[in-house]
Amino acid sequence: MASFWLEEPAEPLPRRTLAGDPDVEIVGGGVTGCSCALALAEAGLRVRLHEAREIAGGASGRNGGFALRGGAMAYDQAREQFGPAWARSYWDLTEHALRRMAELAGDAFRHVGSLRLAADDAEVADVRSEYDMLTSDGYAAEWLEVDDLPPSLRGRFPAALLHPPDGALQPARWVRRLARRAADAGAELREHSPVSSLDDLSAPYVVIATDGHTRGLAPELDARIQPTRGQVIVTEPLHELLFDRPHYARHGLEYWQQTPDRRLVIGGWRDAALEQEWTAEETITPVVQERIESAVRDLLGELPEITHRWAGIWGTTRDLLPLVGPLPENDRVWVSAGYSGHGNVLGFACGELVGRALAGDRDALLAGLAPGRTTA
């Protein structure tokens, strides 16, 4: 159950104690909480962050290491569901976030693009639809026929869409660096500081930044964010680099990449036992792990030694958009959560949106992400 990302040694974070009471308290020390803390501290507000484990100890250090633009729905679907102007604003937000991440993350971010693979003819049509809409709206994208794919993918996938702006992360390293920037800007970061009730916090404003772990903090979110488990395995270093960027297929139900030292990081296959994966229980299960191992054999022709297995929890919403903004029932409490599996980039972008809004710079995009839009 050890995350490969979290095993990397890290220097202790600066220990700062606020002078005076905080203006804002944040619950959650993942990418969202650290992004929000940085934006608030840079705006001159006093901010205290509480993390129940260590920085990046939750989903931010327990994912597949993908940095993808957009959200959980494809661009053409977002355009149809939310309208062209709003979809463009949403995609632009994430592309800007990717550029910021590349500036801030150092070697924790690799700008290598990502590959959305079509697993069958039906998915070819879906992937082609997204490609056509992206390019017609001026976004960078490349269409790959089967002969354009690397040899390791031919015969299994008939086509693919390359997203050039995307990248690969060492997510724990990235979030720890983000946390250090927040601390250097003046934020107080409290690790091993669980918050069981928002009543225990005294700041005028509170931000819930826990993605899939919102239950018990604000009951009104319980029907709006569904905890969702993702399982991952990591192999020993392979002899060659076969997958030099994030790959995903079946609308994100399977995903993999290789690290710079050629380890295969592969996860997904929740549909092997879908009902059991709608949970906040951070444990691996035999049925999903066996399905991932089978996929490794299909990709490589063998099963290398597996060195790490883990599970991470994210939050899923009904419309696959995150909930970002003040709770309609309590405007003291703000939330940024429910990224539906796309938290590495959206968490950074939305945490910054909340921090800027609390500092007086409210982005118009927040209206479409308002928590009150979702009903029980």
C-alpha positions as CSV (number, residue, x, y, z in Angstrom):
1,M,0.0,0.0,0.0
2,A,3.0,2.4,-0.2
3,S,2.8,5.0,-2.9
4,F,5.9,5.2,-5.0
5,W,5.6,8.9,-5.3
6,L,5.5,9.4,-1.5
7,E,8.5,7.3,-0.8
8,E,10.8,9.9,-2.3
9,P,12.7,11.7,0.5
10,A,11.7,15.3,1.1
11,E,13.2,18.1,3.2
12,P,11.1,19.3,6.1
13,L,8.9,22.2,5.4
14,P,9.4,25.5,7.1
15,R,7.6,25.7,10.4
16,R,5.9,29.1,10.7
17,T,3.4,30.3,13.3
18,L,1.1,33.1,12.4
19,A,1.3,36.4,14.1
20,G,-2.4,36.9,15.1
21,D,-5.4,34.9,14.2
22,P,-5.8,33.5,10.6
23,D,-8.0,35.2,8.1
24,V,-8.6,31.9,6.3
25,E,-8.1,28.2,7.4
26,I,-7.8,25.5,4.9
27,V,-8.6,21.8,5.4
28,G,-6.5,19.6,3.2
29,G,-2.8,19.7,2.3
30,G,-2.9,18.4,-1.2
31,V,-2.5,20.4,-4.4
32,T,-5.8,22.3,-3.9
33,G,-5.0,23.4,-0.3
34,C,-1.4,24.3,-1.1
35,S,-2.4,26.3,-4.2
36,C,-5.1,28.1,-2.3
37,A,-2.6,28.8,0.6
38,L,-0.1,30.2,-1.8
39,A,-2.6,32.6,-3.5
40,L,-3.9,33.8,-0.2
41,A,-0.4,34.3,1.4
42,E,0.8,36.2,-1.7
43,A,-2.2,38.5,-1.4
44,G,-1.2,39.3,2.1
45,L,-3.8,37.3,4.0
46,R,-3.0,35.3,7.1
47,V,-3.6,31.6,6.2
48,R,-3.3,28.4,8.2
49,L,-3.5,25.0,6.5
50,H,-4.4,21.8,8.3
51,E,-3.4,18.4,6.8
52,A,-4.4,15.2,8.6
53,R,-1.4,13.3,7.3
54,E,1.6,14.8,5.6
55,I,1.6,17.3,2.7
56,A,0.5,15.4,-0.4
57,G,-0.4,12.3,1.7
58,G,-3.8,11.9,0.2
59,A,-4.9,11.7,-3.5
60,S,-2.2,14.3,-4.5
61,G,0.4,11.7,-3.7
62,R,-1.6,8.6,-4.7
63,N,-2.5,9.0,-8.3
64,G,-1.1,8.1,-11.7
65,G,0.9,11.2,-12.2
66,F,-1.0,12.7,-15.1
67,A,-1.2,16.4,-15.8
68,L,-4.1,16.8,-18.3
69,R,-5.9,19.9,-19.6
70,G,-9.7,20.1,-19.4
71,G,-11.8,18.1,-17.1
72,A,-13.4,14.6,-16.8
73,M,-15.5,15.1,-19.8
74,A,-14.1,15.4,-23.3
75,Y,-14.0,18.9,-24.9
76,D,-16.8,18.2,-27.4
77,Q,-19.0,17.0,-24.6
78,A,-18.2,20.0,-22.4
79,R,-19.0,22.3,-25.3
80,E,-22.3,20.6,-25.9
81,Q,-23.3,20.4,-22.2
82,F,-22.2,23.8,-21.0
83,G,-22.0,25.9,-24.2
84,P,-19.0,26.9,-26.4
85,A,-18.0,30.0,-24.5
86,W,-18.0,28.4,-21.1
87,A,-16.2,25.3,-22.3
88,R,-13.5,27.4,-23.8
89,S,-13.0,29.4,-20.6
90,Y,-12.7,26.1,-18.7
91,W,-10.1,24.7,-21.1
92,D,-8.2,27.9,-21.1
93,L,-8.1,27.8,-17.3
94,T,-6.5,24.4,-17.3
95,E,-4.0,25.3,-20.1
96,H,-3.0,28.3,-18.1
97,A,-2.6,26.1,-15.1
98,L,-0.4,23.7,-17.0
99,R,1.9,26.5,-18.0
100,R,2.1,27.7,-14.4
101,M,2.9,24.2,-13.2
102,A,5.7,23.9,-15.7
103,E,7.1,27.2,-14.3
104,L,6.8,26.2,-10.6
105,A,7.3,22.5,-10.5
106,G,10.8,22.2,-11.9
107,D,11.7,18.6,-12.6
108,A,8.5,17.3,-11.0
109,F,6.8,18.2,-14.3
110,R,7.7,16.8,-17.7
111,H,6.0,18.4,-20.7
112,V,5.6,15.3,-22.8
113,G,1.9,15.5,-24.0
114,S,-0.7,12.8,-23.4
115,L,-2.3,10.1,-25.6
116,R,-6.0,9.4,-25.5
117,L,-6.3,6.0,-27.1
118,A,-9.4,4.5,-28.7
119,A,-10.0,1.0,-27.6
120,D,-12.6,0.1,-30.3
121,D,-14.4,1.5,-33.2
122,A,-17.1,3.2,-31.1
123,E,-14.4,5.0,-29.1
124,V,-12.6,6.0,-32.4
125,A,-15.7,8.0,-33.2
126,D,-15.7,9.6,-29.7
127,V,-12.0,10.5,-29.9
128,R,-12.3,11.8,-33.4
129,S,-15.2,14.0,-32.3
130,E,-13.1,15.6,-29.6
131,Y,-10.2,16.1,-32.0
132,D,-12.4,17.8,-34.6
133,M,-13.9,20.2,-32.0
134,L,-10.6,21.0,-30.4
135,T,-8.9,21.9,-33.7
136,S,-11.9,23.8,-35.0
137,D,-11.7,26.0,-31.8
138,G,-8.0,26.5,-32.3
139,Y,-6.6,24.1,-29.6
140,A,-3.5,22.1,-30.3
141,A,-4.2,18.4,-31.0
142,E,-2.9,15.7,-33.3
143,W,-4.8,12.7,-34.8
144,L,-2.9,9.4,-35.0
145,E,-4.0,6.5,-37.1
146,V,-3.0,3.0,-36.1
147,D,0.2,3.1,-38.3
148,D,1.2,6.3,-36.5
149,L,1.1,4.6,-33.1
150,P,4.2,3.2,-31.4
151,P,4.7,-0.6,-32.1
152,S,3.7,-1.5,-28.5
153,L,0.2,-0.1,-29.1
154,R,-0.5,-1.3,-32.6
155,G,-3.0,-4.1,-32.9
156,R,-4.7,-3.1,-29.6
157,F,-5.7,0.5,-30.4
158,P,-7.0,1.6,-33.8
159,A,-6.4,5.3,-33.3
160,A,-5.4,8.0,-30.8
161,L,-5.5,11.7,-30.0
162,L,-2.3,13.5,-28.9
163,H,-2.8,16.4,-26.5
164,P,0.4,18.4,-26.8
165,P,0.0,20.7,-23.8
166,D,-0.2,17.9,-21.3
167,G,2.5,16.4,-19.1
168,A,3.6,13.9,-16.5
169,L,4.1,14.6,-12.9
170,Q,6.0,13.3,-9.9
171,P,2.9,14.5,-8.0
172,A,4.2,14.3,-4.4
173,R,7.4,16.2,-5.3
174,W,5.3,18.9,-7.1
175,V,2.9,19.4,-4.2
176,R,5.7,19.5,-1.7
177,R,7.3,22.3,-3.7
178,L,4.1,24.1,-3.9
179,A,3.7,23.8,-0.1
180,R,7.2,25.2,0.4
181,R,6.3,28.2,-1.8
182,A,3.2,28.8,0.3
183,A,5.2,28.6,3.5
184,D,7.8,31.0,2.2
185,A,5.0,33.4,1.3
186,G,3.9,33.3,5.0
187,A,1.4,30.5,5.2
188,E,1.3,28.3,8.3
189,L,1.3,24.6,7.4
190,R,0.2,22.2,10.1
191,E,0.8,18.5,9.2
192,H,-0.8,15.7,11.3
193,S,-3.5,18.2,12.2
194,P,-6.8,16.5,11.4
195,V,-10.0,18.6,11.5
196,S,-13.1,16.6,12.5
197,S,-15.4,19.6,12.7
198,L,-15.4,23.0,11.1
199,D,-16.7,24.3,14.5
200,D,-13.1,23.8,15.8
201,L,-11.8,26.4,13.4
202,S,-12.0,30.1,14.3
203,A,-11.1,31.9,11.1
204,P,-13.7,34.1,9.4
205,Y,-13.4,31.9,6.3
206,V,-12.7,28.2,5.9
207,V,-11.8,26.3,2.7
208,I,-12.6,22.6,2.3
209,A,-9.9,21.3,0.0
210,T,-10.2,17.6,0.5
211,D,-11.6,16.5,-2.9
212,G,-13.1,13.0,-2.1
213,H,-12.8,13.3,1.7
214,T,-15.5,15.9,2.4
215,R,-17.9,13.7,4.4
216,G,-18.4,14.8,8.0
217,L,-17.2,18.3,7.4
218,A,-20.2,19.8,5.5
219,P,-23.2,17.4,5.4
220,E,-24.6,19.4,2.4
221,L,-21.7,18.1,0.3
222,D,-22.4,14.4,1.1
223,A,-25.0,14.0,-1.7
224,R,-23.0,16.1,-4.1
225,I,-19.5,14.5,-4.0
226,Q,-19.2,10.7,-4.3
227,P,-15.9,9.3,-2.9
228,T,-14.3,7.2,-5.6
229,R,-11.3,4.8,-5.4
230,G,-8.6,4.5,-7.9
231,Q,-6.0,1.7,-7.7
232,V,-2.5,1.8,-9.1
233,I,0.5,-0.5,-9.3
234,V,4.2,0.2,-10.2
235,T,6.7,-2.2,-11.6
236,E,10.4,-2.6,-11.5
237,P,12.3,-0.6,-14.1
238,L,11.7,-2.1,-17.6
239,H,14.5,-2.7,-20.1
240,E,13.2,-0.1,-22.5
241,L,11.0,3.0,-22.6
242,L,7.8,2.0,-24.3
243,F,5.4,4.7,-23.0
244,D,7.1,8.0,-22.8
245,R,3.9,10.0,-21.9
246,P,0.6,9.5,-20.1
247,H,-1.7,7.0,-22.0
248,Y,-5.3,6.5,-21.3
249,A,-8.2,4.6,-22.9
250,R,-11.8,3.6,-22.4
251,H,-12.7,7.2,-21.3
252,G,-10.0,7.1,-18.6
253,L,-10.9,3.7,-17.1
254,E,-7.4,2.5,-17.9
255,Y,-4.2,4.6,-17.8
256,W,-0.5,4.2,-17.7
257,Q,2.9,5.8,-18.2
258,Q,6.6,5.2,-17.5
259,T,8.7,7.2,-15.1
260,P,12.1,8.5,-16.2
261,D,13.7,5.4,-14.7
262,R,11.4,3.3,-17.0
263,R,9.0,2.0,-14.2
264,L,5.5,1.3,-15.5
265,V,2.9,3.2,-13.5
266,I,-0.5,1.8,-14.4
267,G,-4.0,2.0,-12.8
268,G,-7.7,2.1,-13.3
269,W,-10.0,-0.9,-14.3
270,R,-12.5,0.3,-11.7
271,D,-15.2,-1.3,-13.8
272,A,-13.9,-4.8,-12.8
273,A,-16.0,-4.1,-9.6
274,L,-17.6,-0.7,-10.1
275,E,-20.0,-0.7,-7.2
276,Q,-17.2,-1.6,-4.8
277,E,-15.0,1.3,-6.0
278,W,-17.6,4.0,-5.0
279,T,-15.9,4.2,-1.6
280,A,-13.6,6.3,0.6
281,E,-11.9,3.2,1.9
282,E,-8.2,3.6,0.9
283,T,-7.4,-0.1,0.3
284,I,-6.5,-2.3,-2.7
285,T,-8.8,-5.2,-3.8
286,P,-7.8,-8.5,-5.4
287,V,-10.3,-8.2,-8.3
288,V,-9.0,-4.8,-9.5
289,Q,-5.4,-5.6,-8.9
290,E,-5.7,-8.8,-10.9
291,R,-7.3,-6.9,-13.7
292,I,-4.4,-4.4,-13.7
293,E,-1.9,-7.2,-13.7
294,S,-3.6,-8.8,-16.7
295,A,-3.4,-5.5,-18.5
296,V,0.3,-5.3,-17.8
297,R,0.8,-8.8,-19.4
298,D,-1.2,-7.6,-22.4
299,L,1.0,-4.5,-22.8
300,L,4.3,-6.1,-22.1
301,G,3.9,-9.8,-22.8
302,E,5.0,-10.6,-19.3
303,L,4.5,-9.5,-15.7
304,P,7.5,-7.8,-14.3
305,E,8.1,-7.6,-10.6
306,I,5.6,-5.3,-8.9
307,T,7.2,-3.0,-6.3
308,H,4.3,-0.8,-5.2
309,R,0.5,-1.1,-5.0
310,W,-1.8,1.6,-3.6
311,A,-5.3,3.2,-3.7
312,G,-6.2,6.8,-3.7
313,I,-9.6,8.5,-3.2
314,W,-11.0,11.3,-5.3
315,G,-14.4,12.9,-5.5
316,T,-16.8,12.6,-8.3
317,T,-19.8,14.9,-9.1
318,R,-22.9,14.2,-11.1
319,D,-22.0,16.6,-13.9
320,L,-18.2,15.9,-13.7
321,L,-17.4,19.5,-12.8
322,P,-15.8,20.4,-9.5
323,L,-17.7,22.3,-6.8
324,V,-15.8,25.6,-6.3
325,G,-17.0,28.5,-4.2
326,P,-19.0,29.3,-1.1
327,L,-21.6,26.9,0.2
328,P,-25.1,28.3,-0.5
329,E,-26.1,27.3,3.0
330,N,-23.1,28.9,4.7
331,D,-21.0,31.5,2.9
332,R,-18.3,31.4,5.6
333,V,-17.4,27.9,4.2
334,W,-15.8,27.6,0.7
335,V,-15.1,24.4,-1.0
336,S,-12.9,23.3,-3.9
337,A,-13.4,19.6,-4.5
338,G,-15.0,16.9,-6.7
339,Y,-12.6,16.9,-9.6
340,S,-13.9,13.5,-10.9
341,G,-10.4,12.1,-11.4
342,H,-8.7,15.2,-12.9
343,G,-7.4,16.8,-9.7
344,N,-3.7,17.2,-10.5
345,V,-4.4,20.2,-12.8
346,L,-7.9,21.2,-11.8
347,G,-7.0,21.1,-8.1
348,F,-4.1,23.6,-8.7
349,A,-6.3,25.9,-10.9
350,C,-9.3,25.8,-8.6
351,G,-7.4,26.2,-5.4
352,E,-5.9,29.4,-6.9
353,L,-9.4,30.6,-8.0
354,V,-10.6,30.3,-4.4
355,G,-7.6,32.0,-2.9
356,R,-7.9,34.9,-5.4
357,A,-11.7,35.2,-4.8
358,L,-11.2,35.4,-1.0
359,A,-8.6,38.1,-1.6
360,G,-11.1,40.1,-3.6
361,D,-10.4,39.0,-7.2
362,R,-13.4,36.8,-8.1
363,D,-13.2,35.1,-11.5
364,A,-16.4,34.9,-13.6
365,L,-15.8,31.2,-14.2
366,L,-16.8,30.5,-10.6
367,A,-20.5,31.1,-11.4
368,G,-20.5,27.8,-13.4
369,L,-18.7,25.9,-10.7
370,A,-20.8,27.1,-7.8
371,P,-21.6,24.4,-5.3
372,G,-25.2,25.4,-5.2
373,R,-25.7,24.3,-8.8
374,T,-25.8,20.6,-7.7
375,T,-28.9,19.3,-6.0
376,A,-29.2,16.2,-3.8
